[in-house]
Amino acid sequence: MGRTLSEHASKELLAGYGVPVPGERLVADADAAVAAAEALGFPVALKLCGEGIAHKTERGLVRLGLGDAAAVRAAAGELLAARRPEERGAGLLVAEMVSGRRELIAGLVRDPTFGPCVVLGLGGILTEALGDATFAVAPLSQADAHAMLDALEASALFTEPFRGEPALDRDALAEILVGLGRLGAERPEVASVDVNPLLVCGARPLAVDALVELGEPAAAAEPPAALDDGAVLERLRPLFHPRGVVIAGVSSHPGKFGFVTYHNLRRFPYDGELFPVTRDGAELLGRPTLADVSEVPEGRADLVFVCTPNQVNLELLRACAKRGVRAAFVASGGYGEAGPEGRERERELVALAEELGMVVAGPNGQGVISTPRSLCAQIVAPYPPPGPISVASQSGNLVSSFLNYAVSTGIGVSKAVSAGNSAQLGLADYLEYFAADPETGVALAYLEGVRDGARFVAAARRLTARKPLVLVKGGAAAEGQRAAASHTGALASDDRVFDGLCRQLGVLRAPTVEEAFEWAATFATQPLPRGRRTVVFTTAGGWGVLAADACAAAGLELIPLPDDLRAAIDELVPPRWSRNNPIDLAGGETRDTIPQVFDLVCAHPEVDAVLHLGLGIQAAQARLFRTGEFFPDHGLERITEFHERQDRRYARAAREASERHGKPVLSATELSRTHPDNPGPLGVREEGRLCHASAHRAVAALRALCDYAEFRRRT
């Protein structure tokens, strides 16, 4: 049964974890209240205080600014008279009056997946109305705590002077948040903590009111056993780097999963041995097949792709294990997604796999890809070009979406796997593998839920300490708000907690599948920025204005153009150019100006990143020349070739300047969607980079680069 500590007992508990509170005394009657007030010094605050008493302000159980003994005595009588029958043991809390114009809320909630989570938000009466709050999973570091303050939309109210009051002491607030995290980890019987308001008195935060809810001790999540990189790679080596693949359940019908998988493995082709198993060992796609798994040469295959009915799969795994197979991808359905019988079948599958020392991906999965081995073991298209992105998804069709974007952009993939039902191997296992995998440069994931919060946190933390993780999450709209008596509980939702966790772990959470791929592709092809100082280089003013607005909204710093950089560009073009940031050359450039400006801007020490807008305009006109009735006469052939050649040259110049100076240069034009064969966006692709569809999309990707770079610097 839950229990609410009194405000005084709550504050005593919190004080032991570094949460500062005003001077106060707990007394039983009016005379003692007057004596306590005289000792503390007038004016004072007076509250009814006892176990189970919450929401005192709403009930009128608080009196503020009592300036003399008479006022204290009168208020004490009123408060004692307001006690409910079950509150007859409640006393009076006399506290020194403190003042401040800014209020925060801080506290602790226990998430059913991730355990104790610290909350920080805008406090006072607007707490739930505005919902400006952020979460972090305990325990917290000092850096985590500082990042929580910066994540608030209203952070400027606290990080800067406000109406004559100094900026909040960030370190003092961090100590409070770290202490709350420590309390959550050390005191499993504490169900929630609500410090509201956490009043900013000058620069110092003080817990003016506090509420601690107790409950049944929460089971502490056992930290997952950590494998070293070599063990992690070896564990999933048969899945992503198999020596040979058994395809069980191959059919002669082109519409069946077994046929499609065998075809796709042959189509690209896989660089190991293939052992297709059919019912009768008939020839298929011009080659013989095996009639039984027992015919597979021992030790020649270590992955089986399972397309057989689920009723025979246990026996199939036993037979495969005897031939040396150590991994299975189970495409078969009828498992956990099919109800109680299917869930039992799934448990049996996992139990057998662990008995055999085998890892199982799926069941009910789409497939696995490993481009370093030309492995396309999946029941659908497409197969992507090779590259540094590795994909893991709880939805098979979203794997296809990511792979389709890889095909269309040319930004390639190293590994891709659909987790299916995640009966044994889950998203955390794949993230752990991607962290150790030298062929993975950036991880890209889709998830809808997390079963084991501690395992997921450990895997994500291991990965983001080395490589970026871009993630898109489904199901947020279906997640309910927690029912809770405390303000901190009311602020907590599954998605808010997960969002705070992503920020804490350096996970880049994208709003859509398309943007998730764009961010991953940007990480795969651009250097990390040293800061947020951004220059926009555009061929037209309107694009630059909108890009400047987008930069401001995204928290990027659109810097004034440095004087020496302005002077250097003055030497290259007529004086009609914009002479500021955004840089618009206003048509005054010669054939060599744009590459020169790229180099000048990227070389400048006050510039961290560049957005390039308007690529492909001249090539678009060249297309009209080339496709019209007047081509190739009237001098059109020469100017057409010049424009097309120049736009390709600008794409190359952007990439070369970026690599030479180690700074991101992001190109954006709607032509990448409307006319992807335009030499401008096509040139960007030929240079191995992503051409964004708009300035806003490029800005979002650049913000992700900056966020991750800052995370790496502070951890």
C-alpha positions in Angstrom: 0.0 0.0 0.0 1.4 3.4 -0.9 2.2 6.1 1.6 2.7 9.8 1.3 5.4 11.3 3.6 4.7 14.6 5.2 6.4 17.7 3.7 8.8 17.9 6.7 9.7 14.2 6.4 10.0 14.5 2.6 12.4 17.4 3.0 14.5 15.6 5.6 14.9 12.7 3.2 15.8 14.9 0.3 18.3 17.0 2.4 20.3 13.8 2.9 20.7 13.7 -0.9 21.9 17.2 -1.3 18.6 19.0 -1.9 18.7 22.4 -0.1 15.6 23.5 1.9 14.7 26.7 3.7 15.0 26.8 7.5 11.8 25.4 9.1 10.4 23.7 12.2 7.6 21.2 12.8 5.4 22.1 15.8 2.1 20.8 17.3 0.2 24.0 18.2 -0.2 27.7 17.9 2.0 28.6 20.8 4.9 26.5 19.5 4.3 28.0 16.0 4.7 31.5 17.4 7.9 30.5 19.2 9.3 28.9 16.0 8.5 32.0 14.0 10.3 34.2 16.4 13.3 32.0 16.3 13.4 31.9 12.5 12.6 35.6 12.1 9.5 37.2 10.6 8.0 37.0 8.1 7.3 33.2 7.9 5.2 30.7 6.0 2.9 28.4 7.8 1.5 25.1 6.5 -0.5 22.2 7.7 1.9 19.2 7.7 1.2 15.5 8.0 1.4 12.2 6.3 -1.0 11.9 3.3 -1.5 15.6 3.0 -0.8 16.6 -0.6 -1.8 19.6 -2.8 -1.9 21.9 0.2 -2.2 25.1 -2.0 -5.3 23.8 -3.7 -6.9 23.0 -0.3 -6.0 26.4 1.2 -3.6 24.9 3.8 -0.7 27.4 3.2 -0.3 30.9 4.7 2.5 33.1 3.4 4.1 36.3 4.6 3.0 36.2 8.2 4.7 39.2 9.8 4.1 39.0 13.5 3.1 36.7 16.3 -0.6 37.5 16.1 -0.8 36.7 12.4 1.0 33.3 13.1 -1.4 32.5 16.0 -4.5 33.3 13.9 -3.3 31.3 10.9 -2.3 28.3 13.1 -5.8 28.2 14.5 -7.4 28.2 11.0 -5.1 25.5 9.7 -5.6 23.2 12.7 -9.4 23.7 12.3 -9.2 22.7 8.6 -7.8 19.2 9.4 -9.9 16.3 8.2 -10.8 13.5 10.6 -8.0 11.3 9.3 -5.5 14.2 9.7 -6.0 14.8 13.4 -2.3 14.0 14.0 -1.1 16.6 11.5 1.0 19.5 12.9 2.2 22.9 11.7 5.3 23.5 9.6 6.8 27.0 10.2 9.3 28.0 7.5 11.3 31.1 6.7 10.0 33.1 3.9 12.1 33.0 0.7 11.4 34.8 -2.5 12.2 34.5 -6.1 10.4 35.1 -9.4 11.4 31.9 -11.1 10.2 28.4 -10.2 11.3 25.0 -11.4 9.9 21.6 -10.6 12.2 18.7 -10.0 11.6 15.2 -8.9 11.7 11.5 -9.5 9.4 9.0 -11.2 9.8 5.3 -11.7 9.3 4.3 -15.3 8.2 0.6 -15.8 10.8 0.1 -18.5 13.7 2.3 -17.6 13.4 2.5 -13.8 14.1 5.7 -11.7 14.0 8.8 -13.9 14.7 12.4 -12.8 12.4 15.1 -14.0 13.1 18.8 -14.4 10.6 21.3 -15.6 9.1 24.8 -15.4 7.5 24.9 -12.0 4.7 26.6 -10.1 1.1 26.8 -11.2 2.0 26.5 -14.9 3.8 23.1 -14.5 1.1 20.9 -16.1 -0.4 23.6 -18.3 2.8 24.2 -20.2 4.4 20.8 -19.8 7.9 22.2 -20.3 9.8 19.3 -18.8 12.6 16.9 -19.5 13.6 13.5 -18.1 16.8 11.6 -17.6 17.4 8.0 -16.4 19.2 7.5 -13.1 22.0 7.6 -12.2 22.9 11.0 -13.7 26.2 12.6 -14.4 26.9 16.3 -13.9 26.9 16.6 -17.7 23.4 14.9 -17.8 22.1 17.3 -15.3 23.4 20.4 -17.1 21.9 19.1 -20.4 18.5 18.8 -18.7 18.4 22.5 -17.9 19.5 23.3 -21.5 16.7 21.1 -22.9 13.9 23.2 -21.3 12.1 25.5 -23.8 12.2 28.2 -21.0 15.9 27.5 -20.2 16.8 31.1 -20.9 14.7 32.3 -17.9 17.3 30.5 -15.7 20.5 30.5 -17.6 20.6 34.2 -18.1 19.8 37.2 -15.7 16.1 37.8 -15.3 14.4 41.0 -14.1 17.3 42.0 -11.9 18.0 38.5 -10.6 21.2 36.7 -11.5 21.4 33.6 -13.6 20.7 30.3 -11.8 23.7 28.6 -10.2 23.9 25.7 -12.7 26.2 23.6 -10.6 23.9 23.9 -7.6 21.0 22.7 -9.7 23.1 19.9 -11.1 23.9 18.7 -7.6 20.2 18.5 -6.8 19.4 16.5 -10.0 22.3 14.2 -9.4 21.2 13.7 -5.8 17.7 12.8 -6.9 19.1 10.2 -9.3 21.1 8.8 -6.5 18.1 8.6 -4.2 16.1 6.7 -6.9 18.9 4.2 -7.3 19.5 3.7 -3.5 16.0 3.9 -2.2 13.8 1.4 -4.1 10.8 2.0 -1.8 10.6 5.6 -3.0 7.9 5.6 -5.7 8.1 9.3 -6.6 9.4 12.6 -5.5 7.8 16.0 -6.2 9.7 19.2 -5.5 7.5 22.0 -6.6 8.3 24.7 -6.5 12.1 24.5 -6.6 12.4 28.2 -6.1 15.3 30.2 -7.5 16.2 32.6 -4.8 18.8 34.9 -6.3 21.1 32.3 -7.9 20.3 29.5 -5.4 17.6 26.8 -6.0 15.7 25.9 -2.8 13.1 23.2 -2.3 10.2 25.2 -0.9 7.8 22.3 -1.0 8.3 18.6 -1.4 6.3 15.4 -1.6 7.7 11.9 -1.4 5.5 8.9 -2.2 6.5 5.5 -0.9 5.4 2.1 -2.3 6.5 -1.5 -2.6 10.3 -1.5 -3.2 10.9 -1.5 -7.0 13.0 -4.4 -8.3 16.4 -3.1 -9.3 17.2 -3.9 -12.9 20.3 -6.2 -13.1 23.0 -4.6 -15.1 23.5 -6.7 -18.3 26.7 -8.6 -18.5 29.1 -6.8 -20.8 30.9 -8.7 -23.5 34.1 -7.3 -25.0 34.1 -6.3 -28.7 35.6 -9.6 -29.8 32.9 -11.6 -28.1 30.2 -9.4 -29.4 31.4 -9.7 -33.0 31.9 -13.5 -32.7 28.4 -14.0 -31.3 26.7 -12.4 -34.4 29.4 -13.3 -36.9 27.4 -16.2 -38.3 24.4 -13.9 -38.9 26.3 -11.1 -40.7 29.4 -12.9 -42.0 28.4 -16.5 -42.5 30.8 -18.9 -44.3 27.8 -20.5 -45.9 24.0 -20.3 -45.9 21.4 -23.0 -45.7 18.1 -21.9 -47.2 15.4 -24.2 -45.7 12.0 -24.4 -47.4 13.0 -23.4 -50.9 10.1 -23.8 -53.3 10.0 -23.8 -57.1 7.1 -21.3 -56.9 8.5 -17.8 -57.5 5.9 -16.3 -55.1 7.1 -18.3 -52.1 9.5 -16.9 -49.5 12.0 -19.7 -50.0 12.3 -19.1 -53.7 12.6 -15.4 -53.3 15.3 -15.7 -50.7 17.3 -18.2 -52.8 16.9 -16.0 -55.8 18.1 -12.8 -54.0 21.2 -14.6 -52.6 22.1 -15.7 -56.1 21.1 -12.4 -57.7 23.8 -10.2 -56.2 25.6 -12.7 -55.5 26.6 -13.9 -52.0 30.3 -14.6 -51.8 30.0 -17.8 -49.7 28.4 -21.2 -50.3 24.7 -21.7 -50.7 22.8 -24.8 -49.7 19.2 -24.7 -50.8 17.0 -27.4 -49.3 13.9 -28.4 -51.2 11.4 -31.3 -50.6 12.7 -33.4 -53.5 16.2 -32.0 -54.2 15.1 -30.8 -57.7 17.1 -28.4 -59.8 16.2 -24.7 -59.2 17.5 -21.7 -61.0 19.8 -23.9 -63.0 21.5 -25.6 -60.0 20.8 -28.7 -58.0 19.3 -28.5 -54.5 19.5 -30.7 -51.4 16.6 -32.9 -50.2 17.6 -32.7 -46.6 19.6 -30.6 -44.2 21.7 -33.7 -43.4 23.2 -33.4 -46.8 24.9 -30.1 -45.9 28.6 -30.7 -45.6 29.6 -30.3 -41.9 31.2 -27.0 -41.0 30.6 -25.4 -44.4 27.5 -23.3 -43.4 26.8 -21.4 -40.2 23.6 -19.6 -41.0 20.2 -21.0 -41.9 17.5 -18.9 -43.4 14.2 -20.6 -42.3 11.2 -20.4 -44.6 9.6 -23.7 -43.4 6.3 -24.0 -41.5 6.7 -23.3 -37.8 5.7 -26.8 -36.8 8.9 -28.3 -38.2 11.3 -25.6 -37.2 12.5 -27.1 -33.9 13.6 -30.3 -35.6 15.1 -28.2 -38.4 17.3 -26.3 -35.9 18.5 -29.5 -34.3 19.4 -30.9 -37.7 21.2 -27.6 -38.7 23.2 -27.5 -35.4 24.5 -31.0 -36.2 26.0 -29.6 -39.4 27.7 -26.7 -37.6 25.1 -24.0 -38.1 25.3 -21.3 -35.3 22.7 -18.7 -36.4 19.2 -18.8 -37.8 17.1 -16.1 -39.4 13.5 -17.3 -39.0 11.1 -15.7 -41.6 8.3 -18.1 -40.7 5.2 -16.7 -39.0 2.7 -18.1 -36.6 4.7 -17.3 -33.4 4.2 -14.5 -30.8 2.1 -12.5 -33.2 -0.5 -15.4 -33.4 -1.7 -15.5 -29.8 -1.0 -17.8 -26.8 -0.1 -20.9 -28.8 2.3 -18.9 -30.9 3.9 -17.3 -27.9 4.5 -20.8 -26.4 5.9 -21.9 -29.8 8.2 -18.9 -29.7 9.4 -19.7 -26.1 10.3 -23.3 -27.3 12.2 -21.9 -30.2 14.4 -19.7 -28.0 14.9 -22.4 -25.4 16.1 -24.8 -28.0 18.4 -22.2 -29.7 20.0 -21.5 -26.4 20.4 -25.2 -25.7 22.1 -25.6 -29.1 24.3 -22.5 -28.7 22.6 -20.8 -31.6 21.4 -17.2 -32.1 18.0 -16.7 -33.6 16.8 -13.5 -35.5 13.1 -13.2 -35.8 10.8 -15.1 -36.1 8.3 -13.4 -38.4 11.2 -11.4 -39.9 11.9 -10.0 -43.3 15.6 -10.8 -43.6 19.2 -9.8 -43.2 21.7 -8.0 -45.4 25.5 -7.7 -45.2 27.0 -5.9 -48.1 30.6 -6.7 -47.2 29.7 -10.3 -48.0 27.1 -9.4 -50.8 24.6 -11.2 -48.5 21.0 -10.4 -49.5 19.1 -13.0 -47.4 15.7 -11.4 -47.4 12.2 -12.1 -48.8 11.7 -8.7 -50.4 13.7 -6.1 -52.4 15.8 -3.9 -52.4 19.5 -4.6 -52.1 21.4 -1.4 -51.3 24.8 -0.2 -52.4 27.6 -0.8 -49.9 28.3 1.9 -47.3 28.8 2.7 -43.7 25.1 2.8 -42.4 23.8 -0.2 -40.5 20.1 -0.7 -40.0 18.1 -2.5 -37.3 14.3 -2.3 -37.2 11.3 -3.7 -35.3 9.4 -3.4 -38.6 10.4 -5.2 -41.7 8.8 -2.9 -44.2 10.7 0.1 -42.6 13.9 -1.8 -43.3 12.8 -1.7 -46.9 12.1 2.0 -46.7 15.6 2.7 -45.4 17.1 0.5 -48.1 15.0 2.3 -50.8 16.4 5.6 -49.7 19.9 4.1 -49.8 19.3 3.0 -53.4 17.9 6.4 -54.4 20.6 8.5 -52.8 23.6 6.2 -53.3 24.5 6.5 -49.6 25.2 2.9 -48.8 24.5 0.3 -46.1 26.8 -2.1 -44.4 24.2 -4.3 -42.4 20.4 -4.4 -42.3 18.2 -6.7 -40.2 14.6 -6.8 -39.4 14.1 -7.9 -35.8 10.8 -9.5 -36.3 9.3 -10.7 -33.0 12.7 -10.4 -31.3 12.2 -13.7 -29.6 15.9 -13.9 -28.7 17.9 -11.2 -30.5 16.5 -7.8 -30.0 17.3 -4.3 -31.0 19.8 -4.0 -28.1 21.8 -6.9 -29.5 22.1 -5.3 -32.9 23.1 -1.9 -31.5 25.8 -3.7 -29.4 27.1 -5.4 -32.5 27.1 -2.1 -34.5 29.1 -0.5 -31.8 31.8 -3.1 -32.2 31.6 -3.6 -36.0 34.4 -1.8 -37.8 32.3 -1.8 -41.0 29.6 0.3 -39.4 30.0 4.1 -39.3 26.5 5.1 -38.2 23.5 3.1 -36.9 20.0 3.7 -37.9 17.0 2.1 -36.1 13.3 2.0 -35.9 11.5 0.8 -32.7 8.1 0.7 -31.2 8.9 -0.5 -27.8 11.6 -1.6 -25.4 11.3 -4.8 -23.3 14.4 -4.6 -21.3 15.2 -1.0 -20.4 18.6 -1.7 -18.7 19.8 -3.7 -21.7 18.7 -1.1 -24.2 20.4 1.7 -22.2 23.6 -0.2 -21.9 23.7 -1.0 -25.7 22.8 2.5 -26.8 25.3 4.1 -24.4 28.0 1.8 -25.7 27.2 2.7 -29.3 26.8 6.5 -29.0 30.1 6.7 -27.2 31.7 5.7 -30.5 29.3 6.3 -33.3 26.0 8.2 -34.0 22.7 6.4 -33.6 19.7 7.9 -35.4 16.4 6.5 -34.3 12.8 6.9 -35.2 10.1 5.7 -32.8 6.6 4.6 -33.6 3.6 4.3 -31.3 4.1 7.5 -29.4 0.6 8.7 -30.0 -0.9 5.6 -28.5 1.1 5.8 -25.2 -1.0 7.0 -22.3 -0.3 9.6 -19.7 0.4 8.1 -16.3 -2.2 8.6 -13.6 -0.4 10.1 -10.6 -1.2 12.3 -7.7 2.1 14.2 -8.0 3.0 16.9 -10.5 6.0 14.9 -11.6 3.9 11.8 -12.3 1.4 13.8 -14.3 4.3 15.2 -16.4 5.6 11.7 -17.2 4.6 9.8 -20.2 6.3 6.9 -21.9 7.3 9.1 -24.9 8.5 12.0 -22.7 10.7 9.6 -20.7 12.0 8.0 -23.9 12.7 11.4 -25.4 14.7 12.4 -22.3 16.6 9.1 -22.4 17.6 9.7 -26.1 18.9 13.2 -25.2 20.8 11.8 -22.3 22.4 9.0 -24.3 23.2 11.1 -27.4 20.6 9.3 -29.5 19.4 11.4 -32.4 15.6 11.0 -32.5 14.2 11.8 -35.9 10.5 12.7 -36.5 10.1 10.7 -39.7 11.6 7.7 -41.5 12.8 9.9 -44.4 14.5 12.4 -42.1 16.0 9.5 -40.1 17.7 8.2 -43.2 18.8 11.7 -44.2 20.4 12.3 -40.8 22.2 9.0 -41.0 23.3 9.7 -44.5 24.6 13.1 -43.4 26.6 11.5 -40.6 27.9 8.9 -43.0 29.3 11.5 -45.4 30.1 14.7 -43.5 32.6 15.5 -40.7 31.3 16.6 -37.3 31.2 20.3 -36.8 33.3 22.0 -34.1 30.4 24.3 -33.2 27.1 25.8 -34.4 28.5 28.8 -36.3 26.9 28.5 -39.7 27.2 30.4 -43.0 24.6 30.1 -45.7 25.9 30.3 -49.3 23.1 30.9 -51.8 22.4 31.9 -55.3 19.2 33.7 -54.5 18.0 35.9 -51.6 14.7 34.2 -50.8 16.3 30.9 -50.1 18.9 32.5 -47.9 16.2 34.3 -45.8 14.3 31.1 -45.2 17.5 29.2 -44.4 18.4 31.9 -41.9 15.0 31.6 -40.2 15.4 27.8 -40.1 18.9 28.1 -38.6 17.6 30.4 -35.8 14.7 28.0 -35.0 17.1 25.0 -34.9 19.5 26.7 -32.5 22.2 27.2 -35.1 24.3 30.4 -35.0 24.0 32.3 -38.2 27.1 34.4 -37.6 27.7 37.9 -39.0 30.1 37.6 -41.8 33.7 38.2 -40.5 35.3 41.3 -41.8 38.3 39.6 -43.3 36.1 37.1 -45.1 33.9 39.9 -46.5 37.0 41.6 -47.7 38.3 38.5 -49.4 35.1 38.0 -51.2 35.0 41.7 -52.2 38.2 40.9 -54.2 36.3 38.3 -56.2 32.9 39.8 -57.2 31.3 43.2 -57.9 30.1 45.2 -54.9 26.4 44.3 -55.5 26.7 41.0 -53.6 25.0 40.7 -50.2 28.2 41.4 -48.2 26.8 39.5 -45.2 25.5 36.1 -44.1 23.7 34.6 -46.1 26.2 35.1 -48.9 24.5 35.9 -52.1 26.9 36.7 -55.0 24.0 38.3 -56.9 25.2 36.8 -60.2 28.6 38.5 -60.1 30.6 35.4 -60.1 32.9 34.1 -62.8 33.5 30.4 -63.6 36.0 30.1 -60.7 34.4 32.2 -58.0 32.1 29.6 -56.3 34.9 27.1 -55.7 37.1 30.0 -54.4 34.4 31.2 -52.0 33.8 27.6 -50.8 37.4 27.4 -49.8 37.5 30.9 -48.2 34.4 30.2 -46.1 35.4 26.7 -45.0 39.0 27.8 -44.2 37.8 30.6 -41.9 38.3 29.8 -38.2 35.0 31.4 -37.1 32.9 29.2 -39.4 31.9 25.7 -38.3 29.5 24.6 -41.1 28.1 25.8 -44.5 24.7 25.4 -46.1 24.9 25.6 -49.9 21.6 26.5 -51.6 20.6 26.9 -55.3 22.8 24.2 -56.9 21.5 23.2 -60.3 19.7 26.4 -61.4 21.8 26.9 -64.5 21.8 23.2 -65.4 17.9 23.3 -65.2 18.0 26.0 -67.8 20.5 24.0 -69.8 17.9 21.2 -69.8 15.3 23.4 -71.4 17.9 24.4 -74.0 18.8 20.8 -74.7 15.2 19.6 -75.0 13.9 22.5 -77.1 13.6 22.9 -80.9 16.5 25.4 -81.1 19.1 23.0 -79.8 22.0 22.6 -80.7 22.2 25.7 -82.9 22.3 29.4 -81.9 25.2 28.8 -79.5 23.0 26.6 -77.2 25.2 23.5 -77.2 28.2 25.3 -75.8 26.3 27.2 -73.0 24.4 24.0 -72.2 27.5 22.0 -71.7 29.1 24.8 -69.7 26.2 25.1 -67.2 26.0 21.3 -66.7 29.8 21.1 -66.3 29.8 24.0 -63.8 27.1 22.6 -61.6 29.0 19.4 -61.3 32.1 21.4 -60.5 30.3 23.2 -57.7 29.2 19.9 -56.2 32.8 18.7 -56.3 34.1 22.0 -54.9 31.8 21.7 -51.9 33.0 18.2 -51.1 36.6 19.1 -51.6 36.5 22.2 -49.4 34.6 20.2 -46.7 37.2 17.5 -46.7 40.2 19.8 -46.9 39.1 21.8 -43.9 37.2 19.2 -41.9 33.9 21.0 -41.9 30.4 20.0 -43.0 29.1 21.5 -46.2 25.4 20.5 -46.8 23.9 21.1 -50.3 20.1 21.6 -50.7 17.8 22.0 -53.7 14.3 20.8 -54.5 15.8 19.6 -57.8 17.1 16.6 -55.9 13.4 15.4 -55.9 11.9 17.1 -58.9 14.8 16.5 -61.3 17.3 14.1 -59.6 19.2 13.8 -62.9 20.0 17.5 -62.9 23.8 17.8 -62.9 23.7 19.8 -59.7 22.1 17.2 -57.3 23.4 14.4 -59.5 26.9 15.8 -59.0 26.4 15.8 -55.2 25.5 12.1 -55.4 28.4 11.4 -57.6 30.7 13.0 -55.0 29.3 10.5 -52.5 27.2 12.9 -50.6 23.5 13.6 -49.9 21.7 16.4 -51.6 18.9 17.6 -49.3 15.5 18.4 -50.7 15.2 21.8 -48.9 17.1 24.2 -46.7 14.9 23.2 -43.8 15.8 19.5 -44.2 19.5 20.4 -44.5 19.2 22.5 -41.3 17.6 19.7 -39.4 20.4 17.3 -40.4 23.0 19.9 -39.5 21.4 20.3 -36.1 21.6 16.6 -35.6 25.4 16.7 -36.4 25.8 19.6 -33.9 23.8 17.8 -31.2 25.9 14.7 -31.5 29.2 16.5 -31.7 28.3 18.4 -28.5 27.3 15.1 -26.8 30.7 13.6 -27.7 32.5 16.6 -26.3 30.8 16.6 -23.0 31.0 12.8 -22.4 
